[in-house]
Amino acid sequence: MPYVHHQKSKLYYQVIGRGSKILLAFHGYGQSSTYYRPMEQALGEEYTIYAFDLFFHGNSRLHKVHTPLTKEVLEEIIRQFLTSEHIAKFSVMGFSMGGKFALTLIEKFPERMQETFLIAPDGIQTSFWYNIATYPGWMQQLFKRTVVQPEPFFKLLRVLRKYKLVQKGLVRFARNQMDSTPKRLRVYRSWVGLRELSFDIRHIVYLLNTYNIPVAMFLGEYDQVIAAKRVGVFMKSLKNGKLYTLKTGHSHLLQEVAHMLHQQKQAMP
């Protein structure tokens, strides 16, 4: 199995497609690199896609010496990968939580970036619930306790939903991701283990504009996890950005983007 080994951590990836362009792809929470398989029909002739398992997902492992993951350590791992694969220029795609990895690469390798595809990305505007879960001290301990005693959390969701303080789709998404102990443990480890991946979005915009990096942003019209208003200002600040809105929610957005890109390819003369 192909891995990038960095000290005691390892980042798994699989290769999809056979094109001359290079695309590094990062999936969303609760998924794996396999979720990028549908992109082969859409982009496989133009790109060779290196799809990675995020840490705390699939076959990738982040050792405790690297926890929480810093942008500097992620840079070292990706630089090691680029060197071993003899990659000079590349594009990046990030869906949901994978958006944090994509934004890190924009920040660390802007001079090597060709294109950026962001699919309902996390990292542009962090949610209130994420801040609570990763806040140091008793809040974090309270969330950790939810891993083994989830009922107070679900009771809170029911109250919030009753008074319409949180949308139904977001409640459903939270329940789906936290309906078992292993899932709740992954939520906790992911949120806390990746909490250092935060960004000055004004600086990201500056880099994208300075290096004239094209940005394609894909959002779901019914997405209640990453809402359009969170990325509106970001997109308006870009000199070379295009926004696509698809009639879907958050969970199936990656597949819908692959389908849309495949249709666009077929329609080309």
N, C-alpha and C positions, 0 to 999 in steps of 0.2 A: 504494500500500500504506500502511495506517495505521501510523504510528510516533509514539513520543514521542521527540523529539530533545532531548538535553541536552548542550550543548557538542559534543564530538565522538563521544559515545556515542548509540546509538539503541535503543529498546526497541519491538519489533514486537508488535502485538496484532491479534486478529480478534474480530468481534462475533458472538455466537451467541445466538439467542433474541430475544424482543421484550417481555418482562415489565416491569412497573413497578419492580420491585426491581433493584438493581445488585449484581452479583457479580464480583469480580476473582479470576481463576483462574490458578494457576501449576502447570505440569506437573512430571513427574519427570525424572530423569537419562536422557539418550538419547532423549527424546521431543520433541514440539513442541506448540504451541497446538492443533494439529489433533486431538490426543488428547482434547480436551474436546468434540468434535462429538457423541458419544453423549449428552452431557448435555442436548442440545436437546430431545429427546423427554421427558426426565425433568423438566427445570426451565425449559425455554424459554418456557412460557406465563407463569410467575410471575416469572422473572428475565431481565434482559438481561445476558448473560455476556460480560465482556471477558477473553478468554483470551490470555495473554502468552507469547511465546517467552522462556525464560530466557536470560540471557547465556551465550554459548558454545554456543547451540543455535539452530537455525532461522535466522530473519532478523535476530535481535537482535545488536548489536555493542557490546562494552564496550571503549572506547578505553584505551590503555595509561596515560593520565593518571588513569583511574579504577580502575586495577588495583593491588591487590585492591579489590573493591567494598566500600565501607563502608555501614553502615546509614544514615548521614547522606546520602550521595549517593543511595541508593535512595529515601530519604524525599523528597528534592528532586525526583527524577524522577516519583514517584507523585503528589506534590502538584501538580506541573505538569500531569500528566494529569487529575487531578480538577478542576482549575481550568478547563482547556480544554474538558472535557466537562460542566461545570456540575453536578458530582456532590457532594452534601452528605453523604449517608449511604450506606454500602455494606456488603456482606458480603464474606468472603474464603474461598477454597478453595485448599488446597495439598496436592499429592501428592508424597511422597518428598522429593527435593531442593527441590521447590517449597514445602515446609513452612517452609524458612528465610525465604522471601519473605513467606509468610503471617504468621509470627511477628514479622517486622520491622514489618509493617503494624499488627499488634496493639499492638506497643510504641510506635509513633510516632503512631497515630491511634485510640486507644481510644475517645475521645468520639464518633467518627464511625462506629464499628463496630456493625453490627446483628446479624450471625451469623457464626460461624466453623465451617468444615468442614475437618477435618484428616484426610487419608487416608494412613496409615502415614507420618507426617511425619518428616523429618530435622530436627535442631535441638533436640529435647527432650533427648535423651541422645546425645552424639556417640560413634561407635564407636571402638574401639581402632585399627582399620586407618586410619580417617580421620585420627586424631591423628598416626599415623606418617607418613602421606603429606604432611601439611601442616606437620610440625614443622620449624622453621628449621634451617638448617645441612646437615650431611652427609646426614641422613635424606632431606631433600627432594631433594637432588642425586641420591641413590641411586634415588629413585622416578622422577625425571626421566630418568635413564639407562634405566629400564625401557621408556620410550617407543620407543627404537630397539633395545634389546637385551632383549626380554621373556622369553627362555628361563629365566634365573635365577628370575624371579618365578613362572613356571608350575611350575618344579621345586620351589620352596618350597611352592606350593599342593598339589602331589602328596604331598610329605612330610607336610604338615599333615593332609591327608585320610587318608593311610595310618595315621597314629596317632590318627585321629579327634579332632583338635584343632580342626577346622573342619567345619561341616556340608556335606553334598553339594550342597544347593541353593545355598548361598552360593558354593561353588566354581564351580558352573555359571553363576551370575549374573556372577561376576568374569570368567570366560572369555568369555561372550557380550559383555561390555562392553569387552574388551581384546584381541579377536582380530584387530585390524588396527592399523596405525600411526595412521591418523586417529582411530580410537576411543580409542586409548591417549593420544593428544595431547589429546583432548577431556576425558578423565578428569583428566589432569594440570592442564589449564587451569581446569577447573571447580572441582576441589578446592582448588587454590591461589588462584584468582581470587575464590572465595567464602568464603575462610577467615575473614574478618572478621565474617561473619554468625553470631555466637555469642551466647548468651542466658543471662541469669540467670532460670532457669525459675520461681523463687519470685516474681520480679517480674512475670513474665507471668501467673502464677496470680493474683497480687494485682490486676492490671489487669482480668482477665476477671471476677473476683468483684466488684470495686468498681463496674464499669460494667455488671454483670449481663449479660454477653454470652453467649448460648447457644453451646455447643460440641458439635458432633457429631463423634465420633472413629470412624473406620472402619479396622479392622485385618484382615489376612488370617490365617486360622487356620494356614496352612502357610507363612507369610512368614518367611524366615530372614534377611532383610535388616534389617527393622525389626520386632523381636520385641515381643510384647505386654507383656512384663515391663518394657520400657524406658519405657512410657507409663502403667503402672499407677498409680504414685504420683501422677503428674500428674493423671490423671482423678479419683482419689479426693479430690483437693484442691479440685476445682471445685464450686461451688454449683449450677451449671446446665450439667451435662455429661452426655451420653449416649454410651455405647460400643456399637458394632455390630461383630460379628465375622463375617466372611464366609468360606465354605469355598473359599478360593483362596490362591495365593501372592502374591508381590510384583508381578510384572510385569503381571498382568492385573487388578490390584485396582481401578484407576480405572474400567475398563469394567464390572466387576462392581458397583461402587457405583452407576454410572449405571443399570444394569439393575435393581438393587434399588429405587432411587428411582422409576424408571418404573413398576415393579410396584405400589409403594405408592400412586402417583398414580392408577393405574387402579382400585385397590381402594377408593378413596374414593367415598362416595355422591354 
